[in-house]
Amino acid sequence: MLQKTYTLLFFILLFNLKSFAQNSTDIIAIDVKKSFGKIELIPGTETKITDRKGYDNQPNFINDKQLAFSSADEKGNFDIIIYNFETGKFTNLTKTPNQNEYSPRITDCGLYVSAVTVEEGGLQRLWLYPTNFGEPELLYDDILPVGYYDWFDNKAAMFVLGQPNSLVYPYSKSDVLTISQNIGRSVVKRPKTSIISFIDKNSISEISDSKSYAIKGFDLEKKESIDLGSTKGLVEDFIWLDKKHLLTSEGNSLFIRKFNEDTWYKIGEVNLPNYQKISRLSYSPKLKKIIIVMDRMD
């Protein structure tokens, strides 16, 4: 019965991933200037990292000069690609014809790029891919199906698909804590803290006919919950620019706010021919670049 349940959940999540992947998406870099806690886009610096019909998505910086993302080839196979800002070159970290890799992130130790992997047998688990292109390793054999995640203390806080979706953190193999349920797809560690942040869909507020979800935090060391304000509308994508500031999008615009304030402030918008709707986000303070994903319209 347990295997049947996992199989059903896998097909539900795989359907969601495939549906999302049907959109043609490109990854775009924008230069920013930041001073005294304020950040703004530099107009005219938009640069397409990818430019093709197809799926290029889920970007995350793995160091000061390299960006990892999930990309589908002409046969519909999803692999992890590394883009180097210094050389302008792309490198396949994975090239697997019988499985698909999504949501790359660098591990705390810096020796692996992790990815949600849909295996040949249908299981969807978290794997580690060595940055020296060695043999990959399965991390958690019995936590699945994993959708999204982030790292703290060399362990992953994971969105696990279910009825409802759950956020779990394995302090050890025998001590897996369920932090929350019915969460959104953004699972992000707050920089320089032990706090994992996420969207709580159980809490929806409405002000002036505008609905928003609650953003919650859970301190993995103190095992305490905290409030981190609300989303911009019902948008599910956000990241931290630093310990105090969150970044999100709505339509073609980007917004920022302090974690302890209610108001989102617009820092600019991206208007490129044949593109609309910003979704996934990443940020490099070293390169002073915000990375966005936008839908192609051609």
N, C-alpha and C positions, 0 to 999 in steps of 0.2 A: 504493500500500500504506500509505503514511504517513497519507493522508487517511482511509482505512478504519479505521486504528487509532485516530485521534483521534475519529472518529464513534462507535466502540464505547465508548471511554472516556467520551465525553460522555453517552451513554445510560445507562451505569452510574451516573455521578454524578448525572444528572438523576433517575434512579429513586430514589437515596438521598435527594435533596432533597425530592422529592415525597412519599416515604414518611414522612419526618420531618415534613413540613408537614401531613400528615393529622391530626396531633394538634392539638387546640385548645389554644393557649398564650396566657397573659397575662403582661404585664410589670408587676412590682410593685416599689415603692420602699420602703426601710426606713431610718429614721434610725439613726445610730450615734454613739457617743461614743468618742473615741480619745485616749489620753494615755500618754506614756512607752512607746510601742510596743505598748500593749494596746488592743484594740478590742472593743466589745460592742454587740449590738443593743439598741435601746431598745424594750421591749415596748409594743405598742399603737400603734406609728407606721406599721404596714404600710398602704400606700396603693396602690391599683390605678391604674396609668397607663393600661392598657387593660382593658376588661371586656366581652368579647363572645365568641361562639363563632367560632373562626377562628384564623388564624396571625398572631400578633404576637410577634416573636422577634429574636434577635441584636442586643441593645441595646449601644450604645457612646456614651459622651459625646464630643461634638465640641467643646465648650467648657465653661465653668463653669455654664452655665444651660440648655444644649440637649442632648437625647438623640436620637440617630438609631437607627432600627430598621427591619427588613424586615417588611412587612405585606401580606397577601393580601386583595384586595377580593372582592366577592360573585361575580365572574366567574373568580376564581382567578389573577388577575394580581398579581405580587409587585412592590411599589414600595418606595422608601425614604421613610420618614416622619420628620419632625423634630418632637419635642415640646419645648415651652418651659416650663421650671419656673416662670418669673416670671409668664407670662400664662395658663398652663394650656391653651394652644392647640396644635393639630396643623397641620402644613403639609406638603404633598407636595413633596419635593425632586425626585422622578421621578413621572411618570404615563404609562407606556409600555404600550400595549395589546399590542404584539407582542414584548416581551421582559420578562425578570424580573431583578430586582436583589436581591442578598443581601449580608450581611456588611459593613455600612457602617463606615467608619473615617475619621477626619480625617487628612489628609496632614500631613507635617512642616511644610510651608509655611503650613498653615492656610487655603489658598484653595480647597481641594477636599474633597469627601467622596468617597472611593473606594468601589467596590462590585464584587463579583463579579457579572458580568452574563451571563445566558444570552441570547444574541443571537437574532434572528429566524431566522438561518440555522443555529442550533444550536451555534455555538461558545460556549465558556464562558471569558471572559477578564476581566482587570481593567480597569475604566474609571474615569475621573475625572469627577465632577459638580461644577461650580463652585458655591460657596456663594452666588454672586450670581445663580444660576439661568441662567447662560449655557450655551452648547453643550457637551455632554460630549465627552471625548477618550478614545480608546483608548490605554492605556499601553504594554502589551507585546503586539505583534501575534502573536508566535510562541511565547509561553509559555502553555500550555493543556493540559488543562482545569484552571483554578485553583479551589480549594475554599475555602481560608482563608489568612490572611496577616497581617503587621504591618509597620510602617514603621521604617526606620533610614536616615539620611543621604539622604532623598528617594528611596529605592529600597525596594521591597517584598520581604521574605522570604516566599516563597509555598509553600503545600502544593499540589503538583501531583499529580492523580490518575493512577495508573499501576499497574503490576504489578512492584514494590510502589509505594505512594504515596511521593513524594519531597518533601524540603524544599530549595528552591533559592533562591539570592540572586544577582541580576545586578549584578556590579560594573560591567559595561558590556555592550553588546549582544553583544560577542564573548567575554566572560568571565563565563559563568554557572556559578556553583559549586553542585554538589550537596552539601549539608551532611550530609544523612542520608536514610535510606530506612525505610519501614515506620513512619511516624510517626502520632501521633494528631491530632485535629482542632484542638487548642489550639496556636496559634502566637502567642507574646506577647513583646514586647520588655520586658526588665527596665528599669525606670525609671532614668534618669540614668546609663546604661551603654551600651556598644555590643554588648550580649549579647542574642541572640534565644533564647528558651526554647521548648521543645517536649517532647512526650511520645514517648519511644522505646519502641515496642512490641516491639523485639527483646530488651529486657531486662525480664523479669518475675520479681519476687522473691516468695517465699512464706514468711510467718511466722505460725505458729499457725493454719494453714489459711486465711489471708487473703492473697490475691494482690494485687500492685500493680505498676504500670509505673514505669519510671525517668523522671524529669524531667531533661532534659539542657539545657545551654546551649552556645551557640557564639558566641565573641567575633568579631564581624565585622571589627574592626580588627586584632586580633592573629592571627586565624584559628586560634584555639585552642578546644578543647572542654573543658567543665567539667561536673561532676556537681552536680545541684541537688536530690538526694533522690528521694523516691518519691511517687506519687499516693496519695490516700486510696482504698484499694481499687482497682477498675478504672475509676474515674470519669475522664472525659476532659476535663472543664471546669475550668480554673483561671485566675486572674488574679493580678497583682501589686497589692498595696495601696500599696506603696512599694518602695524599693530592697531591703529586707530581708525583707519578709513576703509570703507567698502566701496566697490565699484559694481555697477549694474547697467543694464541697457533697457530701452523701450523704443521699439521701432528702429529708427536709424540714429538714435541719440544715446549718449553715454551720460551717466549720472553718478555722483559721489555723495557720500554723507559720512559723518562721524558715527561711530558705533553707539554713542550715547545721546544722539540727537534724532529727531523724527523726520527732518526735512531732507529730501534728496535734491541736490543742486546739479543742474545741467552743466557739463564741461565742454560740450561740443556735439556736433553731429557729423556723420559720414555720408556724403552724397556722391556716389559713384554710378555712372551709367550702367543700367541693367543689374543693379544690386539693390536688395532691400532686406530689412530685418536682421539686426545684430543678435547673435545668440551667445555662443561660447566665448570666454574671455581668458586672457592670460596677461601677465605683466612682468617686465624685467626692469628693476630699478637701475641695474648696471648699464643696460643699453638705452634706458629711458624710452622704452617702447611699450605700447599697449597692443596686444594681439586680439583681433576679433574674428569671428566667423560670420559671413553674410550669405544669404540665399542668392544664387544666380537666377536671373529672369530670362536668359536667352536659351 
